[in-house]
Amino acid sequence: MKEVKTVWRMWGGWDIEKVENWLEEMEKNGWSLFKFDFTMMRFKFKKSIRSKVRYCLDYQMNVEDNYFELFKEDGWELVDYTISPWYVWRKSYEDKRPSIYTDTKSLIERNNRQIRNISIGALISLILLYIDIISDFYENKLISALLILSIVFYVYLIIKLYQYNKKLKQNVIKC
């Protein structure tokens, strides 16, 4: 029987709960996550005993030393943080399902951190597009097209995160 399994899965910062639930389901089926790579889409699992484990993804730009200690003291295990600023945590449980986020405000702050970083990427793409248009490089329409596509993608991500925050504020999504 195969001992390692690789699964490709698209996801976004506004569907973190879906990914966390999927990871928990994989654990229930005997597949334990051990690697989450830089593409943010490739998950590697190893065969393990079926267990009830909660997975949580945390988005942090600047972590202090006590960040890891606080999680460790509460029984959380760091699975992977190869693709910083995403940290993947897990914790076994019996009855009450644990979570690293216990209030809506913290979830909104996490999403706002993502929005800030995505906005920086969009701004850089806009500047490069401007430079491309005013320079002689504009003859290469492929570069302009790629920059425009990246800006559209960044705007899409920002809109999705704002919509998610709006739902959180309206208590449509419970933490």
C-alpha positions in Angstrom: 0.0 0.0 0.0 1.1 3.5 -0.8 2.6 5.3 2.3 2.8 8.8 0.9 0.1 10.6 -1.0 0.3 14.0 -2.8 -2.9 15.9 -3.4 -3.2 19.1 -5.4 -6.0 21.4 -4.2 -6.9 25.0 -5.1 -8.0 27.2 -2.3 -8.1 30.9 -1.2 -7.8 32.8 2.0 -11.6 33.2 2.1 -12.1 29.4 2.2 -9.7 28.5 4.9 -12.4 26.6 6.8 -13.0 24.3 3.8 -9.4 23.4 3.6 -9.2 22.9 7.4 -12.3 20.6 7.3 -10.8 18.7 4.3 -7.5 18.2 6.2 -9.4 16.9 9.2 -11.4 14.5 7.0 -8.1 13.3 5.5 -6.8 12.6 9.0 -10.0 10.7 9.8 -9.3 8.5 6.8 -5.8 7.8 7.9 -3.8 10.4 6.0 -1.7 12.8 8.1 -0.4 16.0 6.5 3.3 16.5 6.7 4.1 19.0 4.0 2.4 22.0 2.5 4.5 23.4 -0.2 5.2 26.9 -1.6 2.6 26.6 -4.3 0.0 26.6 -1.6 -1.8 23.9 -3.6 0.3 20.8 -3.0 -0.4 18.8 0.1 1.6 15.8 1.1 0.2 13.1 3.4 1.7 10.0 5.0 -0.3 7.0 6.0 -1.2 7.0 9.7 -3.8 5.7 12.1 -7.2 7.2 11.8 -7.7 9.9 14.3 -9.7 13.0 15.2 -7.4 16.0 14.6 -8.2 19.6 14.1 -6.2 21.5 11.6 -5.9 25.3 11.6 -4.2 27.6 9.1 -2.8 30.9 10.4 -1.6 33.8 8.4 1.1 35.8 10.2 3.6 38.2 8.7 5.8 38.8 11.7 5.8 36.2 14.5 7.6 36.7 17.8 9.2 33.9 19.7 6.3 33.5 22.1 4.0 32.8 19.1 5.2 29.2 18.9 5.4 28.8 22.6 1.7 29.8 23.1 0.6 27.2 20.6 2.8 24.6 22.0 1.6 25.2 25.6 -2.0 24.8 24.3 -1.2 21.4 22.8 -0.9 22.5 19.1 1.7 20.9 16.8 3.2 22.9 14.0 2.9 20.9 10.9 4.5 23.2 8.4 5.4 26.8 7.7 7.4 26.3 4.5 5.3 28.9 2.7 5.5 31.6 5.3 3.4 33.6 6.2 1.1 30.5 6.3 1.4 28.3 9.4 -0.3 25.0 9.6 -1.2 23.8 13.1 -2.9 20.6 14.3 -4.3 19.3 17.6 -5.9 16.0 18.5 -9.2 16.2 20.3 -12.0 14.0 21.6 -15.2 16.0 22.1 -15.0 19.8 21.7 -13.3 20.8 18.4 -10.5 23.3 19.2 -9.7 26.4 17.2 -6.9 28.9 17.2 -9.3 31.7 16.5 -11.9 32.2 19.1 -13.4 35.5 18.0 -14.6 37.2 14.9 -12.3 40.2 15.4 -9.1 37.9 15.1 -10.4 36.3 11.9 -11.0 39.8 10.4 -7.5 40.9 11.4 -6.1 37.7 9.7 -8.0 38.6 6.5 -6.9 42.2 6.7 -3.2 41.0 6.8 -3.8 39.1 3.6 -5.5 42.1 2.0 -2.6 44.3 2.8 -0.1 41.9 1.3 -2.2 41.3 -1.8 -2.6 45.0 -2.2 1.2 45.4 -2.3 1.4 42.8 -5.1 -1.3 44.7 -7.0 0.5 48.0 -6.5 3.8 46.5 -7.8 2.0 45.1 -10.8 0.4 48.5 -11.5 3.7 50.2 -11.3 5.3 47.6 -13.7 2.4 48.0 -16.1 2.8 51.7 -16.1 6.5 51.4 -16.7 5.8 48.9 -19.4 3.3 51.2 -21.2 5.5 54.3 -21.1 8.7 52.5 -22.1 9.8 50.8 -25.3 9.0 47.4 -23.7 5.3 48.0 -24.6 6.0 46.3 -27.9 5.9 43.0 -26.1 2.2 42.8 -25.4 2.6 39.5 -23.6 4.2 41.3 -20.6 1.4 43.8 -20.5 -1.2 41.1 -20.7 0.4 39.1 -17.9 0.6 42.2 -15.7 -3.1 43.0 -16.4 -4.1 39.4 -15.6 -2.1 39.6 -12.3 -3.9 42.9 -11.4 -7.3 41.3 -12.1 -6.4 38.3 -10.0 -5.2 40.5 -7.1 -8.4 42.5 -7.3 -10.5 39.3 -7.3 -8.7 38.1 -4.2 -9.2 41.4 -2.4 -12.9 41.4 -3.2 -13.3 37.8 -2.0 -11.6 38.6 1.3 -13.7 41.8 1.8 -16.8 39.7 1.2 -15.7 37.2 3.7 -15.0 39.9 6.3 -18.5 41.3 5.6 -20.0 37.9 6.3 -18.0 37.6 9.5 -19.2 41.1 10.7 -22.8 40.0 10.0 -22.2 36.8 12.0 -23.1 34.7 8.9 -19.9 32.7 9.5 -19.3 31.5 13.0 -15.8 31.1 14.4 
